[in-house]
């Protein structure tokens, strides 16, 4: 997900899971229209398939 690169390391918390944490740079970028919501959803599906909870 090359479009995520500018936001890596910018989350408020080092262990951010990019779900609903305050200060998540990826979520902020999605909300600002800088990352397409479907791309972010695809990313989340991949992570969820690797780490089912």
Secondary structure, 3 states (H helix, E strand, C coil): CHHHHHHCCCCCCCCCCCCCCCCCHHHHHHHCCCCCHHHHHHHHHHHHHHCCC
